[in-house]
Amino acid sequence: MDMTWGREDSLFRDEVRSFLDDKLTPEMRAYGKRMTSVYADYEITMAWHRILNDKGWAAPAWPVEYGGCDWSVIQHYIFSSELSAVSAPPLSPMGIGMCGPVLIGHGSPEQKDFYLPRMLRGDDFWCQGYSEPGSGSDLASLQMSAIDKGDHFLCNGLKIWTTHANYANRIFCLVRTSKEDIPQRGITFLLIDMETPGVAVEPLVMLSGEHIQNQVFFTDVKVPKENVVGRVGDGWTVAKYLMQFERGGHAYAPSLHTRLARIRDMAKAEGGADGKALIHDPAFAARLADAAVEITGLEFTEHRIMSKLSHGDAPGAESSLLKTRGTELSQRLTELAIEAVAYYVMPFQPEATSPGGPVPGYQPLGGNQAPVGPDYAAPVMAKYLNDRAGSIYAGTNEIQRNIMAKAVLGL
């Protein structure tokens, strides 16, 4: 793997920076700095999505023939790093980052022709129907049924922790089309229009106060058989392919480096117990240095995995490593940020943050009451609370360690 920056890479970095200077509005930059979730809200997500798609950069990791970019590994990493450096809001990963790669790898020609252009344009906004009550980490125990009715399936069941289902017009689901002795068999990967009669969405409010997650109820929902991705009963194979991209299809390190730099700035502005800036506290400085070392280690691991991706390989078991280390380092940064701003974490003021969805009972930013404390302090506690889910979603980190033990160590 050659990670040397050449003249072409430097020119590409300049092109990205010029594009961001021109197209990323001050409002979007301010929004990104105040984010409390890994998701931006729907309106700003779609506004930025359309800007990137106009440039041809909405899905750079896709093959060129489907609208992706013919970038080197270094250029992909430069792009991620530059987006993080200017606090660009993230795009929703469910369509372009998850369902898109699955359709490219397992979809029919008709599915690719119909869905992929709509994903790029932002015509469809996707959510993921995997988890059920009692079937989260043990996903193979899922019970949502899809009964064969000839030209369609009749679906009944419940999905839970479904991110942004309150905005999505399409959902990709794992459903049970037959009961087998081995639970991973008899599961089918199905695409469902959220406007189909019988689909109902109910909110789940997170610990941080944000309405990002939902329950989705399916009552006698008719789904055409052409919406099956792959083969009927072989959805577990498709799901495993998708989860490699969900867990390891992006880089954590650029964002972590940016967040660590902001915590350093907080520590320079905030005083320690001795009256000096917290950055001069030896114990706190050591924790910052330790986090920096571990983020750099993760960064080089990401370089190796991106090299595999650039040659057409799926992330493989390394995706579990990235998901585990990335989310745990992210949680550690939320703890360092709390320590940096100290008592300013106490007021709950979501109106001064950029939540990933509405916060029931609170007005959005722009009210007539000034936030308590410095601007950088308001999102800190909400980010901490939101990030507790990081080691649970996309398969708990305990499950990821089991995967690594089996697939990498052969235990």
C-alpha positions in Angstrom: 0.0 0.0 0.0 1.5 3.3 -1.1 0.2 6.2 1.0 2.6 8.8 -0.4 1.1 12.1 -1.4 2.0 13.1 -4.9 1.3 16.2 -7.0 -2.0 14.8 -8.1 -3.1 14.3 -4.5 -2.1 17.8 -3.5 -4.1 19.2 -6.5 -7.1 17.1 -5.5 -6.9 18.4 -1.9 -6.9 21.9 -3.3 -9.9 21.1 -5.5 -11.8 19.7 -2.5 -10.9 22.8 -0.3 -12.0 25.1 -3.1 -15.3 23.3 -3.5 -16.0 23.4 0.2 -15.1 27.1 0.4 -17.6 27.8 -2.4 -20.4 25.4 -1.6 -20.4 24.7 2.2 -22.4 27.6 3.6 -21.6 29.2 7.0 -24.9 27.8 8.3 -23.8 24.3 7.4 -20.4 24.8 9.0 -22.0 26.1 12.2 -24.5 23.2 12.2 -21.7 20.7 11.9 -19.8 22.1 14.9 -22.9 21.9 17.1 -23.8 18.3 16.2 -24.8 16.0 19.0 -25.5 12.9 16.9 -23.7 10.9 14.2 -26.7 11.9 12.0 -27.6 15.4 10.8 -31.3 16.3 10.6 -33.2 15.6 7.5 -33.4 19.0 5.9 -29.7 19.9 6.2 -28.7 16.3 5.2 -30.7 16.6 1.9 -29.5 20.1 1.2 -25.9 19.0 1.4 -26.7 15.8 -0.4 -28.0 17.7 -3.4 -24.9 19.9 -3.5 -22.6 16.9 -3.5 -24.6 15.1 -6.1 -24.4 18.1 -8.4 -20.6 17.9 -8.1 -20.7 14.1 -8.6 -19.4 13.4 -5.1 -22.5 12.1 -3.3 -21.3 8.4 -3.5 -17.6 8.5 -4.2 -17.0 5.0 -3.0 -19.4 3.5 -5.6 -18.0 2.0 -8.8 -17.7 4.7 -11.5 -20.3 3.0 -13.7 -23.0 3.6 -11.0 -22.0 7.2 -10.3 -19.0 6.8 -8.0 -15.6 8.5 -8.3 -12.4 7.0 -9.7 -10.4 8.1 -6.7 -7.3 6.6 -5.2 -7.2 5.4 -1.6 -5.4 8.6 -0.6 -8.0 10.8 -2.4 -10.9 9.1 -0.5 -9.0 9.7 2.7 -8.3 13.4 1.7 -12.0 13.9 1.0 -13.0 12.5 4.4 -10.4 14.5 6.2 -11.3 17.8 4.5 -15.0 17.3 5.2 -14.3 16.7 8.9 -11.9 19.6 9.1 -14.7 22.1 8.1 -17.5 20.4 10.0 -19.5 19.4 6.9 -22.7 17.7 7.9 -22.7 13.9 7.2 -25.0 12.3 4.6 -27.4 9.6 5.8 -25.5 6.3 5.5 -28.6 4.1 5.1 -29.0 4.6 1.3 -25.7 5.5 -0.2 -23.5 3.8 2.4 -25.5 0.6 3.0 -28.3 -0.2 0.7 -26.5 1.1 -2.4 -23.5 -1.2 -2.0 -25.8 -4.1 -1.3 -27.7 -3.5 -4.6 -24.5 -3.1 -6.5 -23.2 -6.4 -5.1 -26.5 -8.4 -4.9 -29.3 -6.5 -6.7 -30.9 -7.4 -10.0 -30.2 -5.2 -13.0 -33.7 -3.8 -12.7 -33.2 -2.9 -9.1 -29.9 -1.2 -9.8 -31.4 0.8 -12.7 -34.3 2.0 -10.6 -32.9 2.6 -7.1 -29.3 3.7 -7.6 -30.0 6.9 -9.6 -32.8 7.8 -7.1 -30.3 7.4 -4.2 -27.8 9.7 -5.9 -30.4 12.4 -6.6 -31.9 12.1 -3.2 -35.3 11.1 -4.5 -35.4 8.3 -1.9 -34.5 8.5 1.7 -33.8 5.1 3.3 -34.0 3.6 6.7 -32.8 0.2 8.0 -35.3 -2.5 9.3 -33.1 -5.0 11.1 -33.5 -4.9 14.9 -36.7 -6.1 16.6 -37.7 -6.3 20.3 -35.6 -9.3 21.5 -33.7 -9.5 18.2 -30.9 -6.9 18.3 -27.5 -8.5 18.8 -29.1 -11.9 18.2 -30.4 -10.7 14.8 -31.0 -14.2 13.4 -33.8 -14.6 15.9 -35.9 -12.0 14.1 -39.6 -12.8 13.7 -41.1 -10.3 11.2 -42.9 -12.6 8.8 -43.3 -12.4 5.0 -45.8 -14.9 3.8 -45.7 -15.9 0.1 -48.9 -14.9 -1.6 -48.0 -15.7 -5.2 -46.9 -12.4 -6.8 -46.2 -10.7 -3.4 -45.3 -11.2 0.2 -47.7 -10.3 3.0 -45.6 -8.8 5.8 -46.4 -8.5 9.5 -44.2 -7.6 12.4 -42.2 -4.8 14.2 -38.8 -3.2 13.7 -37.3 -1.0 16.4 -34.4 1.5 16.8 -35.1 2.5 13.1 -33.1 5.7 12.5 -35.0 8.5 10.7 -37.9 6.2 9.8 -40.1 9.3 10.4 -38.5 10.9 7.3 -37.8 7.8 5.1 -39.9 6.9 2.2 -38.2 3.5 1.8 -36.9 0.8 4.1 -34.7 -2.3 3.6 -35.8 -5.1 5.9 -34.8 -8.5 7.0 -37.9 -10.7 7.1 -38.6 -14.3 7.8 -40.0 -16.1 4.8 -39.6 -19.6 6.4 -38.8 -21.2 9.7 -35.7 -23.5 9.6 -33.7 -25.5 12.1 -30.8 -23.0 11.6 -32.2 -19.5 12.4 -29.9 -17.8 9.8 -31.8 -19.7 7.1 -35.2 -18.6 5.9 -34.4 -14.9 6.2 -35.0 -12.7 3.1 -33.7 -9.2 2.3 -36.7 -7.1 1.2 -37.2 -3.5 0.0 -40.4 -1.9 1.2 -42.1 1.4 0.2 -42.9 3.2 3.5 -46.1 4.6 2.0 -47.5 1.1 1.5 -50.8 0.7 3.5 -50.1 -1.0 6.8 -46.8 0.7 7.6 -46.9 2.8 10.7 -44.1 4.7 12.5 -44.0 5.6 16.2 -41.2 7.8 17.8 -38.6 6.7 20.3 -37.0 9.6 22.1 -33.3 9.1 23.0 -31.5 9.7 26.3 -30.3 13.0 24.8 -33.9 14.1 24.1 -33.7 13.7 20.4 -36.3 12.0 18.2 -34.0 10.1 15.9 -35.1 6.5 16.5 -38.4 4.9 15.8 -40.6 1.8 15.9 -42.0 0.7 12.6 -45.1 -1.5 12.6 -46.1 -3.7 9.6 -49.7 -4.9 9.4 -50.6 -7.0 6.3 -48.2 -5.0 4.2 -48.1 -6.2 0.5 -44.6 -6.2 -1.0 -44.0 -7.2 -4.6 -41.6 -10.2 -5.0 -39.4 -8.2 -7.3 -38.4 -6.3 -4.2 -36.3 -9.2 -2.9 -32.6 -8.6 -3.1 -30.6 -11.8 -3.8 -32.5 -15.0 -3.3 -35.5 -15.8 -1.1 -34.3 -17.4 2.1 -30.7 -16.2 1.6 -31.1 -12.8 3.1 -28.5 -13.5 5.8 -25.8 -13.6 3.2 -26.9 -10.2 1.9 -27.2 -8.8 5.5 -23.6 -9.9 6.4 -22.4 -8.2 3.2 -24.2 -5.0 4.2 -23.0 -5.0 7.8 -19.4 -5.0 6.6 -20.0 -1.6 5.0 -22.1 -0.4 8.0 -19.3 -1.3 10.5 -16.3 -0.5 8.4 -17.1 1.2 5.2 -16.0 4.7 6.3 -13.1 6.3 8.1 -13.5 7.2 11.8 -10.1 8.8 12.3 -10.5 12.2 10.4 -13.5 13.1 12.5 -11.9 11.9 15.7 -8.8 14.0 15.0 -11.0 17.1 14.4 -12.9 16.5 17.6 -9.7 16.0 19.6 -8.4 19.3 18.3 -11.6 21.0 19.5 -11.2 19.5 22.9 -7.7 20.9 23.1 -9.1 24.3 22.3 -11.7 23.9 25.0 -8.9 22.9 27.5 -7.0 26.0 26.5 -10.0 28.2 27.2 -11.1 26.5 30.4 -9.4 26.8 33.8 -8.2 23.9 35.9 -8.3 23.5 39.7 -5.1 25.6 40.1 -6.5 28.5 38.1 -4.3 27.7 35.0 -5.7 26.6 31.7 -6.8 23.0 31.8 -4.4 22.2 28.9 -1.5 22.6 31.4 -2.8 20.0 33.8 -0.4 17.1 33.4 -3.0 14.4 33.9 -5.4 15.8 31.5 -2.7 16.5 28.9 -1.6 12.8 29.2 -5.1 11.6 28.5 -5.3 13.9 25.4 -1.9 12.5 24.2 -3.1 8.9 24.8 -6.2 9.5 22.8 -4.1 11.1 20.0 -1.9 8.0 19.8 -4.8 5.6 19.6 -6.6 7.6 17.0 -3.4 7.6 14.9 -3.2 3.9 15.3 -6.8 3.6 14.1 -6.0 5.9 11.2 -3.3 3.6 9.8 -5.5 0.6 10.2 -8.1 2.5 8.1 -5.5 3.1 5.5 -4.9 -0.6 5.1 -8.6 -1.4 4.9 -9.2 1.4 2.4 -6.5 -0.1 0.2 -8.5 -3.4 0.2 -11.7 -1.5 -0.7 -9.9 0.3 -3.6 -9.2 -3.1 -5.1 -12.8 -4.1 -5.0 -12.7 -6.2 -1.8 -15.3 -6.0 1.0 -14.0 -4.7 4.4 -14.2 -8.2 5.9 -13.6 -9.0 9.6 -11.6 -5.8 9.9 -14.9 -3.9 9.8 -15.6 -5.2 13.3 -12.2 -3.9 14.5 -12.9 -0.4 13.0 -16.4 -0.3 14.5 -15.2 -1.3 17.9 -12.2 1.0 18.2 -13.9 3.9 16.4 -17.0 3.9 18.6 -15.0 3.4 21.8 -12.6 6.2 21.0 -15.5 8.4 20.1 -17.0 7.7 23.6 -13.7 8.5 25.2 -13.6 11.9 23.5 -17.1 12.7 24.8 -15.7 12.0 28.3 -12.7 14.3 27.8 -15.0 17.0 26.5 -17.1 16.8 29.6 -14.0 17.1 31.8 -12.9 20.1 29.7 -16.1 22.2 30.1 -16.8 21.0 33.7 -20.0 22.6 35.1 -21.1 24.0 31.8 -22.4 20.5 30.9 -25.2 20.9 33.5 -27.7 23.0 31.6 -29.8 21.0 29.1 -30.1 23.4 26.2 -30.8 21.5 22.9 -31.9 24.8 21.4 -28.2 25.8 21.3 -27.1 22.5 19.6 -27.6 20.8 16.2 -29.5 17.6 17.2 -30.0 14.7 14.8 -33.8 15.2 14.9 -36.4 17.2 16.8 -36.2 17.5 20.5 -39.8 17.4 21.8 -40.7 20.3 24.0 -37.8 22.5 22.9 -37.6 25.2 20.3 -34.8 25.1 17.7 -31.8 27.4 17.7 -32.8 31.0 17.2 -34.9 31.5 20.4 -34.6 34.8 22.3 -32.8 33.3 25.3 -29.0 33.2 25.1 -27.4 29.9 25.9 -25.6 29.3 29.2 -21.8 29.3 28.9 -19.5 29.3 25.8 -20.9 28.2 22.4 -18.7 25.1 22.4 -20.1 23.8 25.7 -23.8 23.4 24.8 -23.5 20.2 22.7 -21.0 18.4 25.0 -23.4 16.6 27.4 -26.0 15.8 24.6 -23.2 14.3 22.5 -22.0 12.2 25.5 -25.6 10.9 26.0 -26.2 10.2 22.3 -22.8 8.5 21.9 -23.6 5.9 24.5 -25.4 4.0 21.7 -22.3 3.9 19.6 -21.0 0.7 21.1 -24.5 -0.9 20.7 -25.6 0.0 17.2 -24.5 -2.0 14.1 -23.9 -5.0 16.4 -22.7 -4.5 20.0 -18.9 -4.2 20.5 -19.1 -7.5 22.5 -20.5 -9.2 19.4 -17.7 -7.5 17.3 -15.1 -9.0 19.6 -16.6 -12.5 19.2 -16.5 -12.0 15.4 -12.8 -11.0 15.5 -12.0 -13.9 17.8 -13.5 -16.3 15.4 -12.6 -14.8 12.0 -9.2 -13.4 12.8 -7.8 -15.5 15.7 -9.6 -18.7 14.8 -10.9 -19.2 18.3 
